[in-house]
Amino acid sequence: MTVELILLTLVALSQVAGFTVLGIMLYRMWEQTGAVTAATFLQGRRMEEILKEVREELMRHPAQST
């Protein structure tokens, strides 16, 4: 019976260790996803500003016909 208890304890410890590693990996992935989302948002906002500036510049200086 002691062999079974030792094996059961080892299996339980390995499962706890596995879930801990999995939790750490998921947390890091969640942080990276948040960072990528923030960067994409900021990049999109900057593109909107650039397009607005281009639009305003084009309105000030209409294209000349050749």
All heavy atoms as TSV, in Angstrom:
chain	resi	resn	atom	element	x	y	z
A	1	MET	N	N	0.818	-1.192	0.000
A	1	MET	CA	C	0.000	0.000	0.000
A	1	MET	C	C	0.868	1.264	0.000
A	1	MET	O	O	0.455	2.279	-0.532
A	1	MET	CB	C	-0.936	-0.023	1.202
A	1	MET	CG	C	-1.854	1.170	1.253
A	1	MET	SD	S	-3.106	0.931	2.453
A	1	MET	CE	C	-4.520	1.418	1.561
A	2	THR	N	N	2.033	1.211	0.560
A	2	THR	CA	C	2.880	2.395	0.591
A	2	THR	C	C	3.379	2.757	-0.799
A	2	THR	O	O	3.575	3.935	-1.100
A	2	THR	CB	C	4.085	2.185	1.520
A	2	THR	OG1	O	4.802	1.043	1.084
A	2	THR	CG2	C	3.637	1.998	2.953
A	3	VAL	N	N	3.581	1.768	-1.657
A	3	VAL	CA	C	4.026	2.051	-3.021
A	3	VAL	C	C	2.947	2.830	-3.765
A	3	VAL	O	O	3.238	3.794	-4.485
A	3	VAL	CB	C	4.377	0.730	-3.758
A	3	VAL	CG1	C	4.693	0.994	-5.213
A	3	VAL	CG2	C	5.518	0.015	-3.071
A	4	GLU	N	N	1.689	2.438	-3.571
A	4	GLU	CA	C	0.594	3.145	-4.214
A	4	GLU	C	C	0.492	4.588	-3.720
A	4	GLU	O	O	0.242	5.509	-4.506
A	4	GLU	CB	C	-0.739	2.422	-3.975
A	4	GLU	CG	C	-0.874	1.099	-4.680
A	4	GLU	CD	C	-0.358	-0.073	-3.832
A	4	GLU	OE1	O	0.064	0.152	-2.680
A	4	GLU	OE2	O	-0.368	-1.197	-4.351
A	5	LEU	N	N	0.690	4.792	-2.441
A	5	LEU	CA	C	0.633	6.147	-1.891
A	5	LEU	C	C	1.777	7.001	-2.423
A	5	LEU	O	O	1.591	8.187	-2.726
A	5	LEU	CB	C	0.674	6.104	-0.363
A	5	LEU	CG	C	-0.600	5.598	0.320
A	5	LEU	CD1	C	-0.388	5.511	1.837
A	5	LEU	CD2	C	-1.760	6.500	0.012
A	6	ILE	N	N	2.951	6.408	-2.542
A	6	ILE	CA	C	4.093	7.150	-3.085
A	6	ILE	C	C	3.824	7.523	-4.534
A	6	ILE	O	O	4.058	8.668	-4.952
A	6	ILE	CB	C	5.390	6.313	-2.941
A	6	ILE	CG1	C	5.770	6.198	-1.463
A	6	ILE	CG2	C	6.531	6.941	-3.736
A	6	ILE	CD1	C	6.913	5.238	-1.192
A	7	LEU	N	N	3.323	6.567	-5.328
A	7	LEU	CA	C	3.012	6.852	-6.729
A	7	LEU	C	C	1.911	7.900	-6.841
A	7	LEU	O	O	1.983	8.802	-7.687
A	7	LEU	CB	C	2.607	5.572	-7.456
A	7	LEU	CG	C	3.727	4.579	-7.757
A	7	LEU	CD1	C	3.150	3.304	-8.368
A	7	LEU	CD2	C	4.739	5.200	-8.683
A	8	LEU	N	N	0.903	7.792	-6.013
A	8	LEU	CA	C	-0.187	8.767	-6.028
A	8	LEU	C	C	0.332	10.162	-5.673
A	8	LEU	O	O	-0.038	11.156	-6.309
A	8	LEU	CB	C	-1.283	8.338	-5.045
A	8	LEU	CG	C	-2.525	9.215	-4.992
A	8	LEU	CD1	C	-3.237	9.188	-6.342
A	8	LEU	CD2	C	-3.454	8.749	-3.899
A	9	THR	N	N	1.224	10.241	-4.712
A	9	THR	CA	C	1.805	11.524	-4.323
A	9	THR	C	C	2.648	12.099	-5.463
A	9	THR	O	O	2.573	13.305	-5.759
A	9	THR	CB	C	2.672	11.355	-3.062
A	9	THR	OG1	O	1.868	10.794	-2.027
A	9	THR	CG2	C	3.249	12.683	-2.612
A	10	LEU	N	N	3.442	11.249	-6.102
A	10	LEU	CA	C	4.258	11.706	-7.226
A	10	LEU	C	C	3.392	12.211	-8.382
A	10	LEU	O	O	3.693	13.244	-8.993
A	10	LEU	CB	C	5.185	10.586	-7.701
A	10	LEU	CG	C	6.333	10.228	-6.766
A	10	LEU	CD1	C	7.099	9.018	-7.310
A	10	LEU	CD2	C	7.271	11.406	-6.603
A	11	VAL	N	N	2.339	11.487	-8.687
A	11	VAL	CA	C	1.434	11.909	-9.768
A	11	VAL	C	C	0.763	13.229	-9.409
A	11	VAL	O	O	0.659	14.131	-10.246
A	11	VAL	CB	C	0.396	10.800	-10.068
A	11	VAL	CG1	C	-0.698	11.321	-10.982
A	11	VAL	CG2	C	1.074	9.589	-10.678
A	12	ALA	N	N	0.323	13.355	-8.182
A	12	ALA	CA	C	-0.329	14.597	-7.748
A	12	ALA	C	C	0.643	15.774	-7.820
A	12	ALA	O	O	0.280	16.863	-8.299
A	12	ALA	CB	C	-0.870	14.434	-6.331
A	13	LEU	N	N	1.883	15.568	-7.382
A	13	LEU	CA	C	2.876	16.638	-7.442
A	13	LEU	C	C	3.197	17.011	-8.882
A	13	LEU	O	O	3.359	18.189	-9.202
A	13	LEU	CB	C	4.147	16.221	-6.697
A	13	LEU	CG	C	4.042	16.179	-5.174
A	13	LEU	CD1	C	5.330	15.617	-4.577
A	13	LEU	CD2	C	3.748	17.558	-4.622
A	14	SER	N	N	3.287	16.015	-9.761
A	14	SER	CA	C	3.577	16.328	-11.169
A	14	SER	C	C	2.414	17.082	-11.804
A	14	SER	O	O	2.630	17.969	-12.637
A	14	SER	CB	C	3.894	15.048	-11.948
A	14	SER	OG	O	2.752	14.225	-12.044
A	15	GLN	N	N	1.195	16.764	-11.421
A	15	GLN	CA	C	0.045	17.496	-11.954
A	15	GLN	C	C	0.042	18.940	-11.455
A	15	GLN	O	O	-0.233	19.868	-12.220
A	15	GLN	CB	C	-1.257	16.803	-11.574
A	15	GLN	CG	C	-1.522	15.551	-12.374
A	15	GLN	CD	C	-2.873	14.940	-12.052
A	15	GLN	OE1	O	-3.494	15.274	-11.052
A	15	GLN	NE2	N	-3.324	14.035	-12.904
A	16	VAL	N	N	0.356	19.146	-10.201
A	16	VAL	CA	C	0.419	20.499	-9.651
A	16	VAL	C	C	1.516	21.292	-10.365
A	16	VAL	O	O	1.315	22.447	-10.746
A	16	VAL	CB	C	0.651	20.468	-8.120
A	16	VAL	CG1	C	1.012	21.845	-7.592
A	16	VAL	CG2	C	-0.579	19.930	-7.419
A	17	ALA	N	N	2.665	20.668	-10.569
A	17	ALA	CA	C	3.758	21.342	-11.272
A	17	ALA	C	C	3.351	21.667	-12.710
A	17	ALA	O	O	3.622	22.763	-13.213
A	17	ALA	CB	C	5.008	20.466	-11.254
A	18	GLY	N	N	2.683	20.732	-13.378
A	18	GLY	CA	C	2.234	20.965	-14.749
A	18	GLY	C	C	1.231	22.103	-14.833
A	18	GLY	O	O	1.323	22.959	-15.734
A	19	PHE	N	N	0.284	22.128	-13.908
A	19	PHE	CA	C	-0.704	23.215	-13.913
A	19	PHE	C	C	-0.051	24.554	-13.603
A	19	PHE	O	O	-0.458	25.590	-14.130
A	19	PHE	CB	C	-1.835	22.932	-12.926
A	19	PHE	CG	C	-2.824	21.915	-13.431
A	19	PHE	CD1	C	-3.212	20.854	-12.628
A	19	PHE	CD2	C	-3.371	22.021	-14.696
A	19	PHE	CE1	C	-4.121	19.923	-13.081
A	19	PHE	CE2	C	-4.280	21.088	-15.162
A	19	PHE	CZ	C	-4.654	20.026	-14.346
A	20	THR	N	N	0.974	24.535	-12.756
A	20	THR	CA	C	1.689	25.774	-12.445
A	20	THR	C	C	2.396	26.303	-13.689
A	20	THR	O	O	2.309	27.494	-14.012
A	20	THR	CB	C	2.704	25.537	-11.314
A	20	THR	OG1	O	1.998	25.058	-10.162
A	20	THR	CG2	C	3.443	26.816	-10.970
A	21	VAL	N	N	3.083	25.422	-14.398
A	21	VAL	CA	C	3.776	25.823	-15.630
A	21	VAL	C	C	2.767	26.329	-16.656
A	21	VAL	O	O	2.980	27.354	-17.309
A	21	VAL	CB	C	4.611	24.655	-16.193
A	21	VAL	CG1	C	5.117	24.954	-17.585
A	21	VAL	CG2	C	5.765	24.341	-15.261
A	22	LEU	N	N	1.661	25.618	-16.803
A	22	LEU	CA	C	0.615	26.030	-17.739
A	22	LEU	C	C	0.055	27.402	-17.364
A	22	LEU	O	O	-0.154	28.263	-18.222
A	22	LEU	CB	C	-0.504	24.996	-17.768
A	22	LEU	CG	C	-1.667	25.266	-18.707
A	22	LEU	CD1	C	-1.186	25.304	-20.160
A	22	LEU	CD2	C	-2.751	24.225	-18.533
A	23	GLY	N	N	-0.167	27.635	-16.080
A	23	GLY	CA	C	-0.666	28.930	-15.623
A	23	GLY	C	C	0.307	30.058	-15.922
A	23	GLY	O	O	-0.096	31.135	-16.365
A	24	ILE	N	N	1.591	29.803	-15.708
A	24	ILE	CA	C	2.604	30.822	-16.002
A	24	ILE	C	C	2.629	31.129	-17.491
A	24	ILE	O	O	2.690	32.288	-17.904
A	24	ILE	CB	C	3.990	30.360	-15.496
A	24	ILE	CG1	C	4.004	30.348	-13.973
A	24	ILE	CG2	C	5.101	31.243	-16.046
A	24	ILE	CD1	C	5.222	29.676	-13.366
A	25	MET	N	N	2.559	30.086	-18.324
A	25	MET	CA	C	2.565	30.289	-19.776
A	25	MET	C	C	1.340	31.085	-20.226
A	25	MET	O	O	1.443	31.988	-21.054
A	25	MET	CB	C	2.619	28.938	-20.495
A	25	MET	CG	C	3.966	28.251	-20.369
A	25	MET	SD	S	3.967	26.552	-21.000
A	25	MET	CE	C	3.433	26.784	-22.670
A	26	LEU	N	N	0.188	30.753	-19.688
A	26	LEU	CA	C	-1.034	31.472	-20.050
A	26	LEU	C	C	-0.975	32.927	-19.605
A	26	LEU	O	O	-1.418	33.824	-20.333
A	26	LEU	CB	C	-2.258	30.782	-19.445
A	26	LEU	CG	C	-2.654	29.467	-20.102
A	26	LEU	CD1	C	-3.783	28.803	-19.303
A	26	LEU	CD2	C	-3.088	29.687	-21.535
A	27	TYR	N	N	-0.425	33.181	-18.434
A	27	TYR	CA	C	-0.303	34.554	-17.935
A	27	TYR	C	C	0.622	35.370	-18.831
A	27	TYR	O	O	0.303	36.507	-19.189
A	27	TYR	CB	C	0.219	34.549	-16.496
A	27	TYR	CG	C	0.414	35.935	-15.940
A	27	TYR	CD1	C	-0.690	36.708	-15.576
A	27	TYR	CD2	C	1.674	36.474	-15.792
A	27	TYR	CE1	C	-0.528	37.995	-15.076
A	27	TYR	CE2	C	1.848	37.754	-15.291
A	27	TYR	CZ	C	0.744	38.502	-14.937
A	27	TYR	OH	O	0.909	39.772	-14.444
A	28	ARG	N	N	1.752	34.796	-19.223
A	28	ARG	CA	C	2.680	35.507	-20.107
A	28	ARG	C	C	2.043	35.775	-21.464
A	28	ARG	O	O	2.223	36.848	-22.039
A	28	ARG	CB	C	3.968	34.711	-20.281
A	28	ARG	CG	C	4.836	34.725	-19.043
A	28	ARG	CD	C	6.119	33.973	-19.263
A	28	ARG	NE	N	6.936	33.993	-18.063
A	28	ARG	CZ	C	8.026	33.270	-17.903
A	28	ARG	NH1	N	8.436	32.469	-18.872
A	28	ARG	NH2	N	8.718	33.346	-16.792
A	29	MET	N	N	1.313	34.795	-21.983
A	29	MET	CA	C	0.641	34.978	-23.269
A	29	MET	C	C	-0.413	36.079	-23.159
A	29	MET	O	O	-0.566	36.897	-24.067
A	29	MET	CB	C	0.001	33.665	-23.734
A	29	MET	CG	C	-0.556	33.713	-25.130
A	29	MET	SD	S	-1.091	32.114	-25.761
A	29	MET	CE	C	-2.333	31.660	-24.587
A	30	TRP	N	N	-1.126	36.123	-22.044
A	30	TRP	CA	C	-2.134	37.165	-21.824
A	30	TRP	C	C	-1.484	38.544	-21.782
A	30	TRP	O	O	-2.009	39.497	-22.357
A	30	TRP	CB	C	-2.880	36.862	-20.530
A	30	TRP	CG	C	-3.890	37.895	-20.153
A	30	TRP	CD1	C	-5.087	38.145	-20.784
A	30	TRP	CD2	C	-3.786	38.839	-19.093
A	30	TRP	NE1	N	-5.722	39.183	-20.148
A	30	TRP	CE2	C	-4.955	39.623	-19.114
A	30	TRP	CE3	C	-2.820	39.079	-18.123
A	30	TRP	CZ2	C	-5.180	40.635	-18.200
A	30	TRP	CZ3	C	-3.053	40.091	-17.206
A	30	TRP	CH2	C	-4.217	40.852	-17.256
A	31	GLU	N	N	-0.327	38.654	-21.098
A	31	GLU	CA	C	0.386	39.935	-21.053
A	31	GLU	C	C	0.838	40.358	-22.450
A	31	GLU	O	O	0.720	41.522	-22.819
A	31	GLU	CB	C	1.613	39.825	-20.141
A	31	GLU	CG	C	1.316	39.926	-18.680
A	31	GLU	CD	C	2.590	39.921	-17.853
A	31	GLU	OE1	O	3.595	39.320	-18.280
A	31	GLU	OE2	O	2.572	40.534	-16.774
A	32	GLN	N	N	1.375	39.421	-23.227
A	32	GLN	CA	C	1.848	39.741	-24.573
A	32	GLN	C	C	0.686	40.151	-25.466
A	32	GLN	O	O	0.814	41.079	-26.275
A	32	GLN	CB	C	2.585	38.553	-25.177
A	32	GLN	CG	C	3.933	38.304	-24.546
A	32	GLN	CD	C	4.611	37.059	-25.098
A	32	GLN	OE1	O	4.014	36.301	-25.849
A	32	GLN	NE2	N	5.864	36.850	-24.708
A	33	THR	N	N	-0.447	39.479	-25.324
A	33	THR	CA	C	-1.620	39.831	-26.120
A	33	THR	C	C	-2.077	41.246	-25.789
A	33	THR	O	O	-2.424	42.021	-26.688
A	33	THR	CB	C	-2.763	38.830	-25.869
A	33	THR	OG1	O	-2.301	37.521	-26.181
A	33	THR	CG2	C	-3.976	39.149	-26.704
A	34	GLY	N	N	-2.059	41.600	-24.520
A	34	GLY	CA	C	-2.421	42.957	-24.121
A	34	GLY	C	C	-1.465	43.990	-24.693
A	34	GLY	O	O	-1.884	45.058	-25.149
A	35	ALA	N	N	-0.184	43.665	-24.695
A	35	ALA	CA	C	0.808	44.597	-25.234
A	35	ALA	C	C	0.640	44.770	-26.740
A	35	ALA	O	O	0.718	45.884	-27.263
A	35	ALA	CB	C	2.215	44.102	-24.913
A	36	VAL	N	N	0.392	43.675	-27.444
A	36	VAL	CA	C	0.204	43.757	-28.899
A	36	VAL	C	C	-1.062	44.543	-29.215
A	36	VAL	O	O	-1.086	45.357	-30.145
A	36	VAL	CB	C	0.160	42.338	-29.515
A	36	VAL	CG1	C	-0.325	42.375	-30.949
A	36	VAL	CG2	C	1.535	41.690	-29.435
A	37	THR	N	N	-2.111	44.321	-28.453
A	37	THR	CA	C	-3.356	45.051	-28.666
A	37	THR	C	C	-3.150	46.547	-28.452
A	37	THR	O	O	-3.625	47.374	-29.241
A	37	THR	CB	C	-4.450	44.527	-27.713
A	37	THR	OG1	O	-4.632	43.129	-27.952
A	37	THR	CG2	C	-5.761	45.254	-27.925
A	38	ALA	N	N	-2.432	46.910	-27.405
A	38	ALA	CA	C	-2.165	48.327	-27.134
A	38	ALA	C	C	-1.329	48.946	-28.246
A	38	ALA	O	O	-1.603	50.063	-28.700
A	38	ALA	CB	C	-1.464	48.479	-25.791
A	39	ALA	N	N	-0.309	48.219	-28.699
A	39	ALA	CA	C	0.544	48.738	-29.773
A	39	ALA	C	C	-0.247	48.917	-31.062
A	39	ALA	O	O	-0.085	49.918	-31.773
A	39	ALA	CB	C	1.726	47.804	-30.003
A	40	THR	N	N	-1.106	47.961	-31.371
A	40	THR	CA	C	-1.926	48.054	-32.576
A	40	THR	C	C	-2.877	49.239	-32.491
A	40	THR	O	O	-3.060	49.976	-33.465
A	40	THR	CB	C	-2.727	46.748	-32.776
A	40	THR	OG1	O	-1.807	45.666	-32.849
A	40	THR	CG2	C	-3.560	46.794	-34.029
A	41	PHE	N	N	-3.464	49.440	-31.328
A	41	PHE	CA	C	-4.366	50.578	-31.128
A	41	PHE	C	C	-3.633	51.899	-31.335
A	41	PHE	O	O	-4.101	52.787	-32.042
A	41	PHE	CB	C	-4.982	50.522	-29.732
A	41	PHE	CG	C	-5.799	51.733	-29.391
A	41	PHE	CD1	C	-7.062	51.904	-29.934
A	41	PHE	CD2	C	-5.297	52.707	-28.543
A	41	PHE	CE1	C	-7.819	53.031	-29.634
A	41	PHE	CE2	C	-6.042	53.826	-28.239
A	41	PHE	CZ	C	-7.302	53.992	-28.774
A	42	LEU	N	N	-2.448	52.007	-30.700
A	42	LEU	CA	C	-1.679	53.245	-30.827
A	42	LEU	C	C	-1.218	53.470	-32.256
A	42	LEU	O	O	-1.223	54.598	-32.753
A	42	LEU	CB	C	-0.481	53.221	-29.883
A	42	LEU	CG	C	-0.821	53.275	-28.401
A	42	LEU	CD1	C	0.429	53.099	-27.560
A	42	LEU	CD2	C	-1.522	54.580	-28.060
A	43	GLN	N	N	-0.837	52.402	-32.935
A	43	GLN	CA	C	-0.410	52.525	-34.329
A	43	GLN	C	C	-1.592	52.967	-35.192
A	43	GLN	O	O	-1.437	53.800	-36.087
A	43	GLN	CB	C	0.150	51.189	-34.815
A	43	GLN	CG	C	0.831	51.264	-36.144
A	43	GLN	CD	C	1.460	49.927	-36.524
A	43	GLN	OE1	O	0.991	48.877	-36.103
A	43	GLN	NE2	N	2.509	49.981	-37.309
A	44	GLY	N	N	-2.759	52.420	-34.928
A	44	GLY	CA	C	-3.954	52.818	-35.663
A	44	GLY	C	C	-4.295	54.273	-35.431
A	44	GLY	O	O	-4.671	54.991	-36.356
A	45	ARG	N	N	-4.157	54.726	-34.184
A	45	ARG	CA	C	-4.428	56.137	-33.875
A	45	ARG	C	C	-3.450	57.039	-34.617
A	45	ARG	O	O	-3.818	58.082	-35.136
A	45	ARG	CB	C	-4.314	56.388	-32.359
A	45	ARG	CG	C	-5.346	55.684	-31.527
A	45	ARG	CD	C	-6.696	56.289	-31.666
A	45	ARG	NE	N	-6.674	57.632	-31.119
A	45	ARG	CZ	C	-7.662	58.491	-31.217
A	45	ARG	NH1	N	-8.756	58.138	-31.849
A	45	ARG	NH2	N	-7.579	59.689	-30.696
A	46	ARG	N	N	-2.192	56.640	-34.693
A	46	ARG	CA	C	-1.182	57.445	-35.384
A	46	ARG	C	C	-1.501	57.487	-36.879
A	46	ARG	O	O	-1.353	58.534	-37.513
A	46	ARG	CB	C	0.213	56.853	-35.134
A	46	ARG	CG	C	1.313	57.632	-35.802
A	46	ARG	CD	C	1.460	59.035	-35.217
A	46	ARG	NE	N	2.432	59.781	-35.997
A	46	ARG	CZ	C	2.280	61.019	-36.395
A	46	ARG	NH1	N	1.200	61.692	-36.052
A	46	ARG	NH2	N	3.189	61.622	-37.112
A	47	MET	N	N	-1.920	56.376	-37.443
A	47	MET	CA	C	-2.278	56.350	-38.864
A	47	MET	C	C	-3.464	57.276	-39.131
A	47	MET	O	O	-3.505	57.961	-40.157
A	47	MET	CB	C	-2.609	54.919	-39.322
A	47	MET	CG	C	-1.397	54.023	-39.441
A	47	MET	SD	S	-0.176	54.628	-40.614
A	47	MET	CE	C	-1.080	54.537	-42.134
A	48	GLU	N	N	-4.426	57.311	-38.214
A	48	GLU	CA	C	-5.563	58.217	-38.373
A	48	GLU	C	C	-5.087	59.669	-38.392
A	48	GLU	O	O	-5.563	60.471	-39.194
A	48	GLU	CB	C	-6.563	58.020	-37.230
A	48	GLU	CG	C	-7.388	56.761	-37.344
A	48	GLU	CD	C	-8.319	56.579	-36.150
A	48	GLU	OE1	O	-8.322	57.447	-35.244
A	48	GLU	OE2	O	-9.017	55.557	-36.119
A	49	GLU	N	N	-4.140	59.988	-37.508
A	49	GLU	CA	C	-3.613	61.352	-37.467
A	49	GLU	C	C	-2.899	61.698	-38.772
A	49	GLU	O	O	-3.071	62.791	-39.317
A	49	GLU	CB	C	-2.644	61.506	-36.294
A	49	GLU	CG	C	-3.300	61.435	-34.934
A	49	GLU	CD	C	-2.279	61.388	-33.808
A	49	GLU	OE1	O	-1.081	61.642	-34.075
A	49	GLU	OE2	O	-2.676	61.101	-32.668
A	50	ILE	N	N	-2.100	60.769	-39.278
A	50	ILE	CA	C	-1.363	61.013	-40.528
A	50	ILE	C	C	-2.337	61.197	-41.688
A	50	ILE	O	O	-2.194	62.119	-42.498
A	50	ILE	CB	C	-0.382	59.854	-40.810
A	50	ILE	CG1	C	0.756	59.892	-39.786
A	50	ILE	CG2	C	0.172	59.937	-42.231
A	50	ILE	CD1	C	1.667	58.679	-39.821
A	51	LEU	N	N	-3.344	60.338	-41.769
A	51	LEU	CA	C	-4.321	60.467	-42.852
A	51	LEU	C	C	-5.092	61.779	-42.759
A	51	LEU	O	O	-5.392	62.399	-43.777
A	51	LEU	CB	C	-5.287	59.274	-42.840
A	51	LEU	CG	C	-4.684	57.948	-43.270
A	51	LEU	CD1	C	-5.690	56.824	-43.058
A	51	LEU	CD2	C	-4.238	57.997	-44.724
A	52	LYS	N	N	-5.399	62.203	-41.540
A	52	LYS	CA	C	-6.088	63.478	-41.354
A	52	LYS	C	C	-5.206	64.630	-41.838
A	52	LYS	O	O	-5.680	65.540	-42.526
A	52	LYS	CB	C	-6.445	63.661	-39.885
A	52	LYS	CG	C	-7.255	64.899	-39.612
A	52	LYS	CD	C	-7.606	64.997	-38.130
A	52	LYS	CE	C	-8.358	66.274	-37.857
A	52	LYS	NZ	N	-8.649	66.435	-36.420
A	53	GLU	N	N	-3.901	64.574	-41.495
A	53	GLU	CA	C	-2.974	65.613	-41.946
A	53	GLU	C	C	-2.872	65.627	-43.470
A	53	GLU	O	O	-2.862	66.705	-44.085
A	53	GLU	CB	C	-1.593	65.389	-41.334
A	53	GLU	CG	C	-1.534	65.656	-39.851
A	53	GLU	CD	C	-0.194	65.270	-39.245
A	53	GLU	OE1	O	0.759	65.006	-40.006
A	53	GLU	OE2	O	-0.103	65.233	-38.006
A	54	VAL	N	N	-2.797	64.456	-44.088
A	54	VAL	CA	C	-2.711	64.380	-45.555
A	54	VAL	C	C	-3.981	64.943	-46.181
A	54	VAL	O	O	-3.936	65.706	-47.153
A	54	VAL	CB	C	-2.462	62.930	-46.008
A	54	VAL	CG1	C	-2.643	62.777	-47.512
A	54	VAL	CG2	C	-1.077	62.468	-45.592
A	55	ARG	N	N	-5.107	64.585	-45.619
A	55	ARG	CA	C	-6.393	65.076	-46.132
A	55	ARG	C	C	-6.455	66.601	-46.046
A	55	ARG	O	O	-6.868	67.281	-46.987
A	55	ARG	CB	C	-7.529	64.446	-45.317
A	55	ARG	CG	C	-8.824	64.320	-46.067
A	55	ARG	CD	C	-9.882	63.572	-45.259
A	55	ARG	NE	N	-9.517	62.185	-45.046
A	55	ARG	CZ	C	-9.499	61.570	-43.857
A	55	ARG	NH1	N	-9.816	62.239	-42.763
A	55	ARG	NH2	N	-9.162	60.314	-43.742
A	56	GLU	N	N	-6.042	67.158	-44.904
A	56	GLU	CA	C	-6.046	68.617	-44.738
A	56	GLU	C	C	-5.092	69.283	-45.728
A	56	GLU	O	O	-5.413	70.327	-46.299
A	56	GLU	CB	C	-5.664	68.975	-43.303
A	56	GLU	CG	C	-6.731	68.638	-42.280
A	56	GLU	CD	C	-6.249	68.839	-40.853
A	56	GLU	OE1	O	-5.058	69.188	-40.653
A	56	GLU	OE2	O	-7.058	68.638	-39.932
A	57	GLU	N	N	-3.933	68.687	-45.928
A	57	GLU	CA	C	-2.958	69.248	-46.861
A	57	GLU	C	C	-3.500	69.217	-48.288
A	57	GLU	O	O	-3.331	70.175	-49.054
A	57	GLU	CB	C	-1.639	68.464	-46.776
A	57	GLU	CG	C	-0.495	69.080	-47.520
A	57	GLU	CD	C	-0.040	70.418	-46.952
A	57	GLU	OE1	O	-0.204	70.654	-45.733
A	57	GLU	OE2	O	0.481	71.241	-47.746
A	58	LEU	N	N	-4.166	68.156	-48.648
A	58	LEU	CA	C	-4.750	68.057	-49.984
A	58	LEU	C	C	-5.879	69.066	-50.185
A	58	LEU	O	O	-6.086	69.570	-51.275
A	58	LEU	CB	C	-5.239	66.637	-50.268
A	58	LEU	CG	C	-4.151	65.581	-50.466
A	58	LEU	CD1	C	-4.777	64.195	-50.580
A	58	LEU	CD2	C	-3.304	65.897	-51.684
A	59	MET	N	N	-6.618	69.338	-49.114
A	59	MET	CA	C	-7.708	70.326	-49.204
A	59	MET	C	C	-7.116	71.728	-49.383
A	59	MET	O	O	-7.703	72.536	-50.089
A	59	MET	CB	C	-8.558	70.258	-47.940
A	59	MET	CG	C	-9.276	68.955	-47.748
A	59	MET	SD	S	-10.734	68.785	-48.734
A	59	MET	CE	C	-11.881	69.686	-47.754
A	60	ARG	N	N	-5.979	71.993	-48.749
A	60	ARG	CA	C	-5.342	73.312	-48.869
A	60	ARG	C	C	-4.716	73.521	-50.243
A	60	ARG	O	O	-4.728	74.615	-50.769
A	60	ARG	CB	C	-4.263	73.474	-47.795
A	60	ARG	CG	C	-4.832	74.016	-46.493
A	60	ARG	CD	C	-3.722	74.269	-45.531
A	60	ARG	NE	N	-3.727	73.072	-44.666
A	60	ARG	CZ	C	-2.806	72.747	-43.827
A	60	ARG	NH1	N	-1.730	73.481	-43.697
A	60	ARG	NH2	N	-2.908	71.689	-43.072
A	61	HIS	N	N	-4.136	72.469	-50.771
A	61	HIS	CA	C	-3.464	72.558	-52.073
A	61	HIS	C	C	-4.085	71.543	-53.023
A	61	HIS	O	O	-3.583	70.428	-53.160
A	61	HIS	CB	C	-1.958	72.263	-51.928
A	61	HIS	CG	C	-1.275	73.139	-50.947
A	61	HIS	ND1	N	-1.027	74.466	-51.190
A	61	HIS	CD2	C	-0.781	72.883	-49.698
A	61	HIS	CE1	C	-0.398	74.976	-50.140
A	61	HIS	NE2	N	-0.249	74.038	-49.216
A	62	PRO	N	N	-5.176	71.906	-53.680
A	62	PRO	CA	C	-5.824	70.953	-54.585
A	62	PRO	C	C	-4.871	70.571	-55.716
A	62	PRO	O	O	-3.984	71.307	-56.086
A	62	PRO	CB	C	-7.041	71.695	-55.121
A	62	PRO	CG	C	-6.953	73.077	-54.609
A	62	PRO	CD	C	-5.842	73.179	-53.625
A	63	ALA	N	N	-5.068	69.382	-56.235
A	63	ALA	CA	C	-4.217	68.878	-57.328
A	63	ALA	C	C	-4.346	69.792	-58.555
A	63	ALA	O	O	-5.441	70.202	-58.926
A	63	ALA	CB	C	-4.622	67.451	-57.682
A	64	GLN	N	N	-3.212	70.096	-59.138
A	64	GLN	CA	C	-3.222	70.943	-60.329
A	64	GLN	C	C	-3.341	70.038	-61.550
A	64	GLN	O	O	-2.709	69.005	-61.644
A	64	GLN	CB	C	-1.930	71.750	-60.409
A	64	GLN	CG	C	-1.761	72.674	-59.220
A	64	GLN	CD	C	-0.377	73.311	-59.217
A	64	GLN	OE1	O	0.460	72.958	-60.020
A	64	GLN	NE2	N	-0.198	74.259	-58.319
A	65	SER	N	N	-4.196	70.462	-62.479
A	65	SER	CA	C	-4.359	69.659	-63.688
A	65	SER	C	C	-3.166	69.897	-64.604
A	65	SER	O	O	-2.657	71.008	-64.739
A	65	SER	CB	C	-5.658	70.027	-64.406
A	65	SER	OG	O	-5.669	71.405	-64.708
A	66	THR	N	N	-2.703	68.874	-65.266
A	66	THR	CA	C	-1.545	68.977	-66.141
A	66	THR	C	C	-1.945	68.982	-67.593
A	66	THR	O	O	-2.976	68.624	-68.005
A	66	THR	CB	C	-0.543	67.810	-65.915
A	66	THR	OG1	O	-1.254	66.588	-66.071
A	66	THR	CG2	C	0.055	67.920	-64.551
